[in-house]
Amino acid sequence: MLKNMEATENSGLIEELERIADQVKANEQLFNMMTDDEMIEAAIFEQRSLQARYAYLLKIAREKGIKIDYMDRL
């Protein structure tokens, strides 16, 4: 039972890392199309926020011994 809970938790963590990585890519694409200074600033702020969240979740994943090759890509 405990292993099932841990596997579910680990799976959720991996899914969250993948979701954030997708959001980072989408934010980068929007940033490259923006021309308004305020929107560019907002995109930069969002990118930093996403990267901080990704780094935090990556730290937790490493502490749990979860290893995925692409997790260091951001």
Backbone torsions as a table, in degrees:
resi	resn	phi	psi	omega
1	MET	NA	-45.2	179.9
2	LEU	-63.5	-39.9	179.1
3	LYS	-65.4	-36.1	177.4
4	ASN	-64.7	-42.0	178.5
5	MET	-64.4	-42.4	179.5
6	GLU	-65.4	-41.9	178.6
7	ALA	-63.2	-40.4	178.6
8	THR	-65.3	-43.4	178.7
9	GLU	-63.1	-44.6	179.3
10	ASN	-63.4	-40.8	178.5
11	SER	-62.3	-42.2	177.8
12	GLY	-63.6	-37.8	178.7
13	LEU	-65.6	-43.9	178.7
14	ILE	-63.9	-42.8	178.6
15	GLU	-62.1	-39.9	179.1
16	GLU	-66.2	-40.6	176.7
17	LEU	-61.5	-43.2	179.2
18	GLU	-65.3	-40.5	179.8
19	ARG	-63.1	-43.6	180.0
20	ILE	-66.9	-40.0	177.4
21	ALA	-59.8	-39.9	177.0
22	ASP	-65.0	-39.8	178.6
23	GLN	-65.1	-37.4	178.1
24	VAL	-62.4	-45.1	178.7
25	LYS	-61.0	-45.3	-180.0
26	ALA	-63.0	-41.3	178.7
27	ASN	-63.2	-40.6	178.6
28	GLU	-62.7	-41.0	179.4
29	GLN	-64.3	-44.0	177.6
30	LEU	-63.7	-42.6	179.7
31	PHE	-56.9	-42.3	-178.0
32	ASN	-67.9	-18.3	-180.0
33	MET	-98.4	-12.1	-174.5
34	MET	-78.1	146.2	176.7
35	THR	-123.7	-21.1	-179.5
36	ASP	-78.1	128.3	-176.5
37	ASP	-58.1	-40.6	-178.8
38	GLU	-68.0	-37.5	178.2
39	MET	-70.6	-35.6	176.3
40	ILE	-63.1	-44.4	178.1
41	GLU	-61.1	-42.1	178.3
42	ALA	-63.7	-40.2	179.2
43	ALA	-65.8	-38.9	177.5
44	ILE	-64.3	-45.0	178.6
45	PHE	-59.8	-45.5	179.4
46	GLU	-63.8	-40.5	179.6
47	GLN	-61.4	-44.5	178.9
48	ARG	-63.2	-40.7	178.2
49	SER	-62.6	-46.2	179.2
50	LEU	-62.8	-42.0	180.0
51	GLN	-65.4	-37.5	178.1
52	ALA	-66.0	-43.2	178.1
53	ARG	-63.7	-43.0	179.0
54	TYR	-60.7	-45.4	-179.9
55	ALA	-61.6	-40.6	178.5
56	TYR	-63.2	-48.3	-179.9
57	LEU	-66.2	-35.6	177.1
58	LEU	-63.3	-39.9	177.2
59	LYS	-61.1	-45.8	178.5
60	ILE	-62.1	-42.7	179.7
61	ALA	-60.9	-43.3	179.1
62	ARG	-64.1	-40.9	178.4
63	GLU	-62.1	-31.0	179.5
64	LYS	-86.4	-3.2	179.4
65	GLY	80.8	15.9	177.9
66	ILE	-79.7	127.6	-178.6
67	LYS	-125.1	122.2	174.9
68	ILE	-136.3	127.7	-173.7
69	ASP	-56.3	-41.9	-173.8
70	TYR	-82.2	0.1	-173.5
71	MET	-67.5	-19.4	-178.7
72	ASP	-93.8	13.3	-171.0
73	ARG	-75.8	-14.9	-179.2
74	LEU	-92.1	NA	NA
